[in-house]
Amino acid sequence: MQKTYFASDFHLGVPGKYSSQERERQLLRWLDQISADAREIYLVGDLFDFWFEYKRVIPKGYTRFLGKLAELRDAGIPIQFFTGNHDMWMFRYFEDEFGIPIHRQPILREINGKTFLIGHGDGLGPGDYGYKMLKHIFGNPFFQWCFARLHPNFGIGVAQFWSGRSRSVHPPQMQFLGPENEWLLVYTNAQLERKPADFYIFGHRHLPIDFVLKNGKSRYINLGEWLHHNSYAVFDGENLEIQFFENPEGKVFGT
């Protein structure tokens, strides 16, 4: 039976439970494992802790991971890529080099009769107004053009420093805050009538969450991350489940 896989928030480029290179090798083992029965793979944002795609330069590193994506595509496995808040400056490299479509907004998909709303999740729901303003600025083509004028050694170095500092100042909350305080869950409940779906799948929150929405049947799924949880979701055509790779202590929140 072929399955559909969803994962997000690898944040390659910074250490977590393991170094970035060790985590990259772990991801390759996971991709090798799921390639045996993968119908399609959704990579739902923040694969890299920072990415800026200059016209003739891409960020250093990630060679094994990029090579594995090429291998999977050459084997005929469809892959969908979503930009997140850390890799929103992904332009055409994945499309041109690998034939991997890039999605910048949530999308609706039907898979085996079930409807999925899929997106990274940054900037959705109430609150987080400072980031929403920054996202608007960073998405401006003129700002992107200005940043591209910086030498990669300087531009990428500054961005990586900023990304790391932001993470230390605003560490993720590793507990479920409840349906009233989880911004993406508030957003998802509000989408039930506007964009009805069986599953609402997001990343960004860095916490594996499986929560039944207010209609009593649709589910909000947060994919967690690979800095500590190594979590992902798999849909076998009937059921969707959050699983953990090489993490026997993995825990799903919200159930």
ZAMARGU-4260 file (C-alpha; in steps of 0.2 Angstrom, whole numbers, plus 5000, padded with zeros to 4 digits):
<rodrens>
0) 5000/5000/5000 | 5007/5017/4995 | 5007/5031/5008 | 5008/5050/5008 | 5021/5058/5020
5) 5021/5075/5028 | 5036/5083/5037 | 5042/5100/5041 | 5055/5110/5051 | 5071/5101/5049
10) 5080/5118/5051 | 5096/5111/5043 | 5111/5123/5047 | 5109/5124/5066 | 5112/5111/5080
15) 5097/5103/5090 | 5098/5086/5099 | 5111/5082/5086 | 5123/5093/5075 | 5116/5098/5058
20) 5126/5086/5049 | 5120/5071/5060 | 5102/5077/5058 | 5105/5078/5039 | 5111/5060/5039
25) 5096/5055/5050 | 5084/5063/5037 | 5092/5053/5023 | 5089/5037/5033 | 5071/5042/5035
30) 5069/5046/5017 | 5077/5030/5012 | 5065/5021/5023 | 5049/5029/5017 | 5054/5028/4998
35) 5049/5010/4998 | 5030/5015/4999 | 5029/5033/4997 | 5016/5039/4985 | 5020/5057/4988
40) 5030/5068/5000 | 5025/5085/5007 | 5039/5095/5014 | 5030/5108/5024 | 5043/5122/5027
45) 5058/5127/5036 | 5069/5113/5029 | 5083/5125/5031 | 5086/5137/5045 | 5090/5150/5032
50) 5090/5150/5014 | 5093/5164/5002 | 5094/5160/4983 | 5105/5172/4974 | 5104/5171/4955
55) 5120/5161/4954 | 5123/5155/4972 | 5114/5144/4984 | 5119/5142/5002 | 5133/5131/5006
60) 5130/5114/5014 | 5115/5101/5013 | 5124/5092/4999 | 5118/5075/5004 | 5100/5081/5007
65) 5099/5089/4990 | 5106/5074/4982 | 5093/5063/4990 | 5079/5074/4984 | 5086/5072/4967
70) 5087/5053/4969 | 5069/5052/4974 | 5062/5063/4960 | 5072/5053/4948 | 5064/5038/4955
75) 5047/5046/4951 | 5041/5050/4968 | 5032/5067/4968 | 5038/5080/4981 | 5029/5096/4986
80) 5039/5110/4995 | 5032/5124/5005 | 5041/5139/5010 | 5042/5143/5029 | 5047/5158/5038
85) 5066/5153/5038 | 5066/5148/5019 | 5054/5160/5012 | 5068/5166/5000 | 5067/5150/4990
90) 5064/5155/4972 | 5066/5143/4957 | 5080/5132/4961 | 5070/5117/4967 | 5058/5119/4953
95) 5072/5120/4939 | 5084/5108/4947 | 5073/5094/4954 | 5055/5097/4947 | 5049/5100/4964
100) 5034/5113/4965 | 5036/5127/4977 | 5020/5133/4987 | 5020/5149/4996 | 5002/5148/5003
105) 4992/5134/5010 | 4984/5123/4997 | 4969/5111/4997 | 4972/5094/4991 | 4961/5078/4989
110) 4970/5062/4993 | 4960/5046/4992 | 4944/5054/4995 | 4950/5064/5010 | 4953/5083/5009
115) 4968/5091/5016 | 4973/5109/5019 | 4992/5110/5020 | 5003/5125/5023 | 5018/5130/5034
120) 5007/5140/5046 | 5018/5156/5049 | 5008/5172/5050 | 4991/5163/5051 | 4979/5165/5065
125) 4978/5179/5078 | 4993/5188/5086 | 5011/5188/5081 | 5009/5205/5073 | 5027/5209/5073
130) 5031/5194/5063 | 5017/5197/5051 | 5024/5214/5047 | 5041/5207/5045 | 5034/5194/5033
135) 5026/5207/5023 | 5043/5217/5021 | 5053/5201/5018 | 5041/5196/5004 | 5043/5213/4995
140) 5052/5211/4979 | 5062/5227/4981 | 5068/5221/4998 | 5073/5205/4991 | 5082/5214/4977
145) 5092/5225/4990 | 5097/5209/5000 | 5103/5201/4984 | 5115/5215/4981 | 5125/5210/4997
150) 5139/5198/4995 | 5134/5180/5001 | 5147/5179/5014 | 5140/5195/5022 | 5121/5193/5019
155) 5120/5174/5023 | 5131/5177/5039 | 5120/5191/5045 | 5104/5182/5042 | 5111/5166/5051
160) 5116/5176/5066 | 5099/5185/5066 | 5090/5168/5065 | 5100/5160/5079 | 5097/5175/5090
165) 5078/5175/5087 | 5078/5157/5092 | 5087/5160/5109 | 5076/5175/5113 | 5059/5166/5108
170) 5062/5148/5112 | 5047/5137/5107 | 5034/5132/5120 | 5035/5113/5122 | 5018/5111/5129
175) 5001/5111/5122 | 4993/5128/5126 | 4974/5123/5123 | 4962/5127/5109 | 4960/5145/5114
180) 4979/5149/5115 | 4986/5139/5100 | 4986/5152/5086 | 4986/5139/5072 | 4972/5129/5081
185) 4961/5145/5082 | 4964/5148/5064 | 4960/5130/5059 | 4944/5130/5068 | 4939/5146/5059
190) 4943/5138/5042 | 4930/5124/5045 | 4916/5133/5035 | 4927/5144/5023 | 4939/5129/5018
195) 4931/5113/5025 | 4944/5099/5025 | 4946/5082/5034 | 4964/5086/5039 | 4973/5103/5042
200) 4991/5100/5042 | 5004/5113/5047 | 5022/5115/5053 | 5030/5130/5062 | 5024/5126/5079
205) 5038/5114/5083 | 5026/5103/5093 | 5018/5087/5087 | 4999/5090/5089 | 4984/5080/5084
210) 4968/5088/5089 | 4950/5085/5084 | 4941/5101/5079 | 4925/5109/5085 | 4915/5100/5072
215) 4919/5083/5080 | 4928/5075/5065 | 4941/5086/5056 | 4958/5086/5064 | 4972/5099/5066
220) 4989/5091/5064 | 5005/5100/5068 | 5020/5090/5061 | 5032/5095/5075 | 5050/5097/5071
225) 5067/5087/5068 | 5078/5097/5081 | 5072/5086/5095 | 5055/5077/5091 | 5059/5069/5073
230) 5041/5069/5070 | 5031/5067/5054 | 5014/5062/5048 | 5009/5047/5037 | 4992/5044/5028
235) 4989/5026/5022 | 4973/5031/5012 | 4961/5029/5026 | 4970/5034/5042 | 4982/5048/5047
240) 4995/5046/5061 | 5009/5056/5068 | 5025/5045/5070 | 5043/5047/5076 | 5059/5042/5068
245) 5073/5035/5079 | 5064/5043/5094 | 5056/5030/5105 | 5051/5043/5117 | 5041/5054/5105
250) 5025/5060/5112 | 5009/5067/5103 | 5001/5082/5111 | 4983/5087/5111 | 4975/5070/5110
</rodrens>
